[in-house]
């Protein structure tokens, strides 16, 4: 028998959920194209604090490293009274060293100490003076307002409504459609954070979290526009984005069905987690059952203090857990890309493939194919000087569909709780390249 709910109980689900949709998913028009309100708030903070953000991020990364070392000295049980900080600061030796290295890098970049390879414009400064500004601001607002999407029933409603689509196509629970939407309209970073939180709370299995994090944390519409403009083809944004969507959809259908993602365990983060029951009981349809689950979830939220506490913890978790990983891994990847021919060598096997596909300037294009693993923007920067429009189009589309790049999404995934290793990310990047390249080249030949 269906429950009847009071008007107040229904409003408790409807108002916060509509606010969450408005902030994270509804696109608004700006002078630079479309974006979401969360991104607008983030941009505003970046403008207001432009001259201080590099210092702020350097301080955050340094304090994180110091507190992590203190946690090591105190020991795991010494932090038992504060479970949040116990989990955040007491990490294994690998992550302890990563955080210390990130702090050393951040100080060297900020004060321009040591070799230029570390603090140069295209390496350390690109991270500390640009990308980490974006992450600071996005994390601030996304972290505070994330509970609007997660805690008031929206996930439960969407999950029930879209299960019949997500399960057969992508082998995922319906609620992952929200993660995908937030990434697509907003930012891949928001998708990763959302996925990590859902996994930690026991809603996704290890396999589901790994698939969502590496397949649906797509680059936002806004950033895609920046990429196509960088290669001088801004007027072709619509065919470009359609190409990205088609190639990305094919990759999303294939990737969950092949290793390494297909081999991830279908187990939850801990024994207590039960996941989500997706069967619709007798006397319900998808909407009524989803609505009932949503209101029951919203009823569990009882205090504004708890909402703010969880939001603040999200922000700290992102700033201190993720930013050092992006600084350490991102900088090493950028130094390799800028100062060594490693990515050129790695691209050489693609020259005959590109020639076979009749891509002009195949040798020059091959240099851009794997460099995107370091940073998604690098292929567009390097490929911008190639004369053939079709080649620049292919390079730009491929860089967006490859998805895994260490200076942001890759670093975020490693720093998050999503169960993927560096080796997994490298293999997934390569597989996405192999799957999406022929599709992009085929569409490009049709367009040009």
C-alpha positions in Angstrom: 0.0 0.0 0.0 1.3 3.5 -0.9 2.1 5.9 1.9 0.5 9.3 2.0 2.8 12.1 2.8 2.1 15.5 4.3 2.6 18.7 2.2 5.6 19.6 4.4 7.3 16.3 3.9 6.9 16.6 0.1 8.3 20.2 0.2 11.3 18.9 2.1 12.1 16.8 -0.9 11.0 19.2 -3.7 12.6 22.5 -2.6 16.2 21.3 -1.9 16.2 19.0 -4.9 15.0 21.8 -7.2 17.8 24.0 -5.8 20.3 21.2 -6.5 19.1 20.9 -10.1 19.2 24.6 -10.5 22.8 24.9 -9.2 24.3 21.8 -10.8 22.4 20.9 -13.9 20.3 23.8 -15.4 22.5 25.6 -18.0 22.5 29.4 -18.0 23.6 31.6 -20.9 26.6 33.9 -20.4 28.8 35.9 -22.8 31.1 32.9 -23.2 28.3 30.4 -23.9 26.4 28.1 -21.5 27.5 27.1 -18.0 25.9 26.2 -14.7 25.3 28.5 -11.7 27.9 26.6 -9.6 30.5 27.4 -12.3 29.4 31.0 -12.3 29.9 31.2 -8.5 33.3 29.6 -8.9 34.3 32.0 -11.6 33.2 34.9 -9.4 35.4 33.7 -6.6 38.4 33.2 -9.0 38.0 36.8 -10.2 37.6 38.3 -6.6 40.6 36.3 -5.2 42.7 36.2 -8.3 45.8 37.6 -6.7 45.5 35.5 -3.5 44.5 32.0 -4.8 48.0 30.7 -5.6 49.1 31.6 -2.1 46.0 30.1 -0.6 46.4 26.8 -2.5 50.1 26.6 -1.6 49.2 27.1 2.1 46.4 24.4 1.9 48.7 21.9 0.3 51.6 22.6 2.8 49.3 22.4 5.8 47.9 19.1 4.5 51.4 17.7 4.2 52.3 18.8 7.8 49.1 17.5 9.3 49.5 14.2 7.5 53.0 13.8 9.0 51.6 14.8 12.4 48.9 12.1 12.0 51.6 9.6 11.2 53.4 10.5 14.5 50.2 10.4 16.6 49.0 7.1 15.0 45.6 5.9 13.7 44.1 5.5 17.2 45.3 8.9 18.4 42.7 10.5 16.0 39.8 8.2 17.1 37.9 11.1 18.6 37.6 12.8 15.2 36.7 10.1 12.6 36.6 12.7 9.8 40.2 13.8 10.3 41.3 10.3 11.1 40.1 9.2 7.6 41.4 12.4 5.9 44.8 12.7 7.4 45.9 9.1 8.4 46.8 7.8 4.9 49.3 5.1 3.8 53.0 5.9 3.1 52.5 6.3 -0.6 49.9 9.1 -0.2 51.9 10.6 2.7 55.0 10.9 0.4 52.7 12.2 -2.4 51.4 15.0 -0.1 54.9 16.0 1.1 56.1 16.0 -2.6 53.1 18.2 -3.5 53.9 20.7 -0.7 57.6 20.9 -1.9 56.4 21.4 -5.5 53.8 24.1 -4.4 56.4 26.0 -2.4 59.0 25.8 -5.3 56.4 27.0 -7.8 55.0 29.8 -5.6 58.5 31.3 -4.7 60.0 30.2 -8.1 62.8 28.2 -6.4 64.8 25.6 -8.3 64.7 24.5 -11.9 62.4 26.1 -14.4 61.0 22.7 -15.3 59.2 22.8 -12.0 58.0 26.4 -11.8 57.8 27.2 -15.6 54.7 28.7 -17.2 53.7 25.5 -18.9 54.3 23.2 -15.9 54.1 24.4 -12.2 52.5 27.8 -13.0 49.9 26.2 -15.2 48.8 24.1 -12.2 49.3 26.5 -9.2 48.3 29.7 -11.0 45.5 28.3 -13.2 44.1 24.8 -12.6 44.3 24.9 -8.8 42.4 28.3 -8.8 39.6 26.5 -10.7 39.6 23.5 -8.3 39.6 25.8 -5.2 36.5 27.6 -6.4 34.7 24.6 -7.8 35.4 22.5 -4.7 34.2 25.3 -2.4 30.7 25.6 -3.9 30.3 22.0 -5.2 31.3 20.7 -1.7 28.9 23.0 0.2 25.9 22.4 -2.1 26.5 18.7 -3.0 24.2 17.5 -0.2 21.3 19.2 -2.1 21.8 16.6 -4.9 22.6 13.7 -2.6 20.6 13.9 0.6 17.1 15.0 -0.2 15.8 12.3 -2.4 16.8 13.4 -5.9 19.1 10.5 -6.4 16.4 8.1 -5.3 13.8 9.5 -7.8 16.2 9.7 -10.8 17.7 6.4 -9.9 14.3 4.6 -10.1 13.2 6.4 -13.2 16.3 5.7 -15.3 17.3 2.2 -14.1 15.6 0.6 -17.1 17.9 2.7 -19.4 21.2 2.7 -17.4 21.2 -1.1 -16.4 21.0 -2.7 -19.9 23.1 -0.1 -21.7 25.9 0.7 -19.2 25.4 -2.0 -16.5 24.9 0.8 -13.9 22.3 1.9 -11.4 19.9 4.6 -12.5 21.2 7.2 -10.0 24.5 7.4 -12.0 22.5 9.4 -14.6 22.7 12.4 -12.2 26.6 12.1 -12.0 26.7 12.0 -15.8 24.4 15.0 -16.2 26.3 17.1 -13.6 29.6 16.4 -15.5 28.2 17.0 -18.9 26.6 20.3 -18.2 28.9 21.4 -15.3 32.3 19.9 -15.0 34.0 16.5 -14.9 35.4 17.3 -11.4 31.8 17.5 -10.0 31.0 14.1 -11.5 34.1 12.5 -9.9 33.3 14.1 -6.5 29.7 13.0 -6.7 30.7 9.4 -7.7 33.3 9.2 -4.9 30.8 10.3 -2.2 28.1 7.9 -3.5 30.6 5.0 -3.4 31.8 5.9 0.1 28.1 5.9 1.3 27.6 2.4 -0.1 25.4 3.2 -3.1 27.8 2.0 -5.8 29.9 -1.2 -5.9 33.6 -0.9 -6.7 32.9 -1.8 -10.3 30.1 0.7 -10.7 32.1 3.5 -9.1 35.1 2.8 -11.3 32.9 2.7 -14.5 31.1 6.0 -13.6 34.2 7.8 -12.6 36.2 6.9 -15.8 33.3 6.8 -18.3 30.8 9.5 -17.3 33.0 12.3 -15.8 32.9 13.9 -19.2 34.4 17.3 -20.0 31.8 20.1 -19.7 30.2 21.8 -22.7 31.9 25.0 -21.6 35.4 23.5 -21.6 34.7 21.7 -24.9 34.0 25.1 -26.4 37.4 26.3 -25.1 39.2 23.4 -26.8 37.5 23.8 -30.2 38.2 27.5 -30.1 41.9 26.9 -29.2 42.3 25.0 -32.5 40.6 27.8 -34.5 37.4 26.0 -35.2 35.0 27.7 -32.8 32.3 28.2 -35.5 32.1 24.3 -35.8 31.1 23.8 -32.2 27.8 22.0 -32.9 29.2 19.3 -35.3 32.2 19.0 -33.0 30.1 18.4 -29.8 27.9 15.9 -31.7 31.0 14.0 -32.7 32.2 14.0 -29.1 28.8 12.7 -27.9 28.6 9.9 -30.5 32.2 8.7 -29.8 31.7 9.0 -26.0 28.5 7.0 -26.2 30.2 4.2 -28.1 33.0 4.2 -25.5 30.5 4.1 -22.7 28.8 1.1 -24.2 32.1 -0.8 -24.7 34.3 0.1 -21.7 32.2 -1.4 -18.8 32.2 -4.7 -20.7 36.0 -5.2 -21.1 38.9 -5.2 -18.6 40.0 -3.5 -16.5 36.6 -2.2 -15.6 34.7 -5.5 -16.2 37.1 -7.2 -13.7 36.4 -4.8 -10.8 34.6 -6.5 -7.9 30.9 -6.1 -7.6 31.3 -5.6 -3.8 30.6 -2.5 -1.7 33.0 -0.3 0.3 32.2 -2.1 3.5 30.1 -5.0 4.8 27.2 -2.9 6.0 26.6 -1.2 2.6 23.6 -2.8 0.8 23.5 -0.7 -2.4 20.2 0.2 -3.9 17.1 -2.0 -4.3 15.9 -1.4 -7.8 13.0 -3.8 -8.0 9.6 -2.0 -8.2 7.1 -3.5 -5.7 3.5 -4.5 -6.5 1.1 -1.5 -6.8 3.8 1.0 -7.9 5.2 2.3 -11.1 8.7 3.8 -11.6 7.5 7.3 -10.7 5.4 6.6 -7.6 8.0 4.2 -6.1 10.9 6.7 -6.9 8.8 9.5 -5.3 8.2 7.5 -2.2 11.9 6.6 -1.8 12.8 10.3 -2.4 10.5 11.5 0.4 11.7 8.8 2.8 15.3 9.9 2.1 14.5 13.6 2.6 12.8 12.9 5.9 16.1 11.7 7.3 17.6 15.2 7.0 16.7 16.9 10.2 19.1 19.9 10.8 20.6 22.8 9.0 23.8 22.4 11.1 24.2 18.8 9.9 23.8 20.0 6.3 26.5 22.7 6.7 28.8 20.4 8.6 28.6 17.8 5.8 29.1 20.5 3.2 32.2 21.9 5.0 33.6 18.4 5.4 33.1 17.9 1.6 35.1 21.1 0.9 38.0 20.1 3.3 38.0 16.6 1.9 38.4 17.9 -1.6 40.9 20.7 -0.8 43.2 18.5 1.4 42.6 15.1 -0.2 42.6 16.0 -3.9 44.6 19.2 -4.5 47.9 17.6 -3.4 47.4 14.7 -5.7 46.7 17.0 -8.7 49.8 19.1 -7.8 52.1 16.1 -7.5 50.9 13.8 -10.3 49.9 16.7 -12.6 53.3 18.4 -12.4 55.3 15.2 -13.0 53.1 14.4 -16.0 53.5 18.0 -17.4 57.3 17.9 -16.9 57.5 14.7 -18.9 55.3 16.1 -21.6 57.2 19.4 -21.9 60.8 18.4 -21.4 61.1 14.9 -22.8 60.2 13.3 -26.1 58.4 10.4 -24.3 54.9 11.3 -25.7 56.4 11.8 -29.2 57.9 8.3 -29.0 54.6 6.9 -27.7 52.7 8.5 -30.5 54.9 6.9 -33.3 52.9 3.7 -33.6 49.9 5.9 -34.5 51.6 7.4 -37.6 50.8 4.5 -39.9 47.3 4.2 -38.5 46.6 7.9 -39.1 48.0 7.6 -42.6 45.8 4.6 -43.3 42.8 6.6 -42.1 43.9 9.4 -44.6 44.5 12.0 -41.9 46.6 14.9 -43.2 49.9 15.7 -41.3 49.8 12.3 -39.7 53.3 12.6 -38.1 52.4 15.9 -36.4 49.1 14.6 -35.3 50.6 11.5 -33.8 52.5 13.6 -31.3 49.3 14.9 -29.8 47.5 11.5 -29.4 48.9 10.3 -26.1 50.0 13.7 -24.6 46.5 14.3 -23.5 47.2 11.8 -20.7 49.2 14.6 -19.0 46.7 17.4 -19.6 43.6 17.5 -21.8 44.5 21.0 -23.1 48.0 20.0 -24.4 46.8 18.3 -27.7 44.8 21.4 -28.7 47.8 23.7 -27.8 50.2 21.6 -29.8 47.8 20.8 -32.7 46.7 24.4 -33.1 49.6 25.1 -35.5 48.7 22.2 -37.9 47.4 23.6 -41.2 44.7 21.0 -42.1 41.3 21.9 -40.4 40.2 18.2 -40.5 43.3 17.2 -38.5 42.8 20.0 -35.9 39.2 18.9 -35.6 40.2 15.2 -35.0 42.8 16.2 -32.4 40.3 18.4 -30.5 37.5 15.8 -30.5 39.9 13.0 -29.5 41.4 15.0 -26.6 37.9 15.5 -25.1 36.7 11.9 -25.5 39.9 10.4 -24.0 38.6 11.7 -20.7 41.4 10.6 -18.4 44.1 13.3 -18.0 46.4 13.4 -15.0 46.3 17.2 -14.4 42.6 17.0 -13.4 40.2 14.0 -13.8 43.0 11.4 -13.5 44.5 13.1 -10.5 41.1 13.6 -8.9 40.3 9.9 -9.4 43.6 8.8 -7.8 42.9 11.2 -4.9 39.3 10.2 -4.4 38.0 6.9 -2.9 37.0 5.6 -6.4 38.9 2.2 -6.6 41.1 2.8 -9.7 44.9 2.6 -9.8 47.4 4.6 -12.0 47.8 1.5 -14.2 44.0 1.2 -14.6 43.8 4.9 -15.7 46.7 4.4 -18.2 45.0 1.3 -19.8 41.5 3.0 -19.8 43.0 6.1 -21.5 44.6 3.9 -24.2 41.4 1.9 -24.7 39.3 5.0 -25.0 41.8 6.4 -27.6 41.6 3.1 -29.7 37.8 3.0 -29.5 37.0 6.7 -30.2 39.7 7.6 -32.8 38.2 5.6 -35.8 34.7 7.0 -35.0 36.0 10.6 -34.8 38.0 10.2 -38.0 35.0 8.7 -39.9 32.7 11.6 -38.8 35.4 14.2 -39.6 35.7 12.8 -43.2 31.9 13.1 -43.6 31.9 16.7 -42.3 35.0 18.0 -44.2 
